[in-house]
Protein backbone atom coordinates (compact mmCIF):
# COMPACT_ATOMS: atom_id res chain seq x y z
CA UNK A 1 0.00 0.00 0.00
CA UNK A 2 1.29 3.43 -0.92
CA UNK A 3 0.66 6.53 1.15
CA UNK A 4 1.67 10.14 0.62
CA UNK A 5 2.32 11.97 3.87
CA UNK A 6 2.90 15.67 4.32
CA UNK A 7 4.75 16.30 7.56
CA UNK A 8 5.04 19.83 8.96
CA UNK A 9 7.32 20.31 11.97
CA UNK A 10 6.73 22.98 14.62
CA UNK A 11 9.07 22.87 17.62
CA UNK A 12 7.82 24.51 20.82
CA UNK A 13 9.79 27.52 21.98
CA UNK A 14 10.85 25.83 25.23
CA UNK A 15 13.10 23.32 23.42
CA UNK A 16 16.77 24.24 23.48
CA UNK A 17 18.77 24.39 20.24
CA UNK A 18 20.72 21.37 21.53
CA UNK A 19 17.49 19.36 21.96
CA UNK A 20 16.42 20.27 18.44
CA UNK A 21 19.81 19.28 16.99
CA UNK A 22 19.73 15.97 18.87
CA UNK A 23 16.23 15.18 17.58
CA UNK A 24 17.23 16.09 14.03
CA UNK A 25 20.07 13.55 14.24
CA UNK A 26 17.76 10.83 15.57
CA UNK A 27 15.21 11.70 12.87
CA UNK A 28 17.83 11.32 10.15
CA UNK A 29 18.89 7.89 11.45
CA UNK A 30 15.27 6.72 11.68
CA UNK A 31 14.27 7.95 8.21
CA UNK A 32 17.39 6.53 6.57
CA UNK A 33 16.71 3.12 8.14
CA UNK A 34 13.15 3.24 6.77
CA UNK A 35 14.54 4.12 3.34
CA UNK A 36 17.00 1.24 3.43
CA UNK A 37 14.15 -1.12 4.37
CA UNK A 38 12.08 0.17 1.44
CA UNK A 39 9.22 1.34 3.66
CA UNK A 40 10.03 5.01 3.02
CA UNK A 41 10.07 4.99 -0.78
CA UNK A 42 10.95 8.67 -1.21
CA UNK A 43 11.17 11.90 0.72
CA UNK A 44 11.02 15.44 -0.62
CA UNK A 45 11.56 18.76 1.16
CA UNK A 46 8.97 21.51 0.73
CA UNK A 47 10.92 24.57 -0.41
CA UNK A 48 10.87 27.40 2.12
CA UNK A 49 9.10 25.41 4.85
CA UNK A 50 10.08 23.02 7.63
CA UNK A 51 8.02 20.30 5.96
CA UNK A 52 8.33 17.31 3.68
CA UNK A 53 6.33 15.01 1.47
CA UNK A 54 7.12 11.33 1.94
CA UNK A 55 5.87 8.27 0.08
CA UNK A 56 5.52 5.20 2.28
CA UNK A 57 5.24 1.66 0.90
CA UNK A 58 3.78 -0.42 3.72
CA UNK A 59 1.49 -3.39 4.26
CA UNK A 60 -1.27 -1.75 6.26
CA UNK A 61 -2.69 1.37 7.88
CA UNK A 62 -1.51 0.04 11.23
CA UNK A 63 2.05 -0.35 9.98
CA UNK A 64 2.03 3.23 8.72
CA UNK A 65 0.72 4.48 12.06
CA UNK A 66 3.49 2.60 13.86
CA UNK A 67 6.12 4.12 11.55
CA UNK A 68 4.79 7.66 11.86
CA UNK A 69 4.51 7.53 15.63
CA UNK A 70 8.10 6.23 15.77
CA UNK A 71 9.57 9.43 14.34
CA UNK A 72 11.50 11.24 17.09
CA UNK A 73 9.86 14.52 16.06
CA UNK A 74 6.36 12.98 15.97
CA UNK A 75 5.10 15.02 18.96
CA UNK A 76 5.98 18.20 17.02
CA UNK A 77 4.53 17.16 13.64
CA UNK A 78 1.28 17.87 11.91
CA UNK A 79 0.79 14.97 9.47
CA UNK A 80 -1.69 14.63 6.62
CA UNK A 81 -1.85 11.18 5.02
CA UNK A 82 -3.31 10.44 1.59
CA UNK A 83 -3.74 6.83 0.37
CA UNK A 84 -2.51 6.37 -3.20
CA UNK A 85 -3.78 4.14 -6.02
CA UNK A 86 -2.28 3.49 -9.42
CA UNK A 87 -3.40 6.03 -12.00
CA UNK A 88 -4.77 4.48 -15.22
CA UNK A 89 -2.61 6.81 -17.34
CA UNK A 90 0.65 5.84 -15.61
CA UNK A 91 3.24 4.11 -17.77
CA UNK A 92 5.00 2.65 -14.67
N, C-alpha and C positions, 0 to 999 in steps of 0.2 A: 504494500500500500504506500502510495506517495502522498506526502503532505507538504504544503508550503507554509512556513511559519515566518511571520514578521515579529521580530523581537526588538523592542525599544527598552533601553536601559536608563534608569533614573536613580542615581545614588542619592541617599539622604545626606543632608548637609553635615550631620554629626559624624560621618565616617571620615577617618583621617586619610590623607593621601597615601600613607603606607598601607592601610587596609585595602584601599582601592587597587593599588599596584599588586598586592598579594592576590586579591581575587582575580584580577586580570590574568595573572600567571596561571592560576588554577583553572580558569576558564579556557585558556589556550590549550592546556594539557588535555582537558576533558573533551573539547571539541575536536582536537586532532586525533584522539583515540577513537572517537565516533566516526571520523572520516576514514581512518585506517580499517575499521570494521565494516565500512560500507553503509552504515546506518545514517550518517550525515552525508548525503550524496553531493551537495554543493552548498557553499555559503558565499553570500555577496553583501558587501557593505553598502549602506544607503549613503550616498554622497551628502556631506554636510550635516549628518545627524549621527547620534550615538545609537545606531540601529542596524539591523541586518535582516536579510531575507535568507532563509535556509530551506533546503529541500531535504526532507527525511524520507528514507526508504525503510519502512518497518513493517512488522507483521500484523500489528493491531493498534487500535486506539490506546489500549492500556500500555502497550510498549512505548508509544510516543509520550504518553503522560509521564511514565517512569523516566524517560530520557530528559524531558523538559524540566521536571522537578529536580533532576540531578545536577543541573547547571549551578555552579557556585554562585552566580549572580541572580539566580531564579527569584529570590525575594525582592529584587529590585527591577524586575522585568515586567513589562506589559506585553503579552503574547497574543497574537491573533493567528489561528490555525485555519487553513483552507485545505480540505481534501481535494486531491487531484485525480482526474481520469484522463485516459488517452483521448486526444482530439482526433476526430476522423480525418482531418486534413494533414496530420503529421506523417512525415516520411520516415520517422524513426520508430 
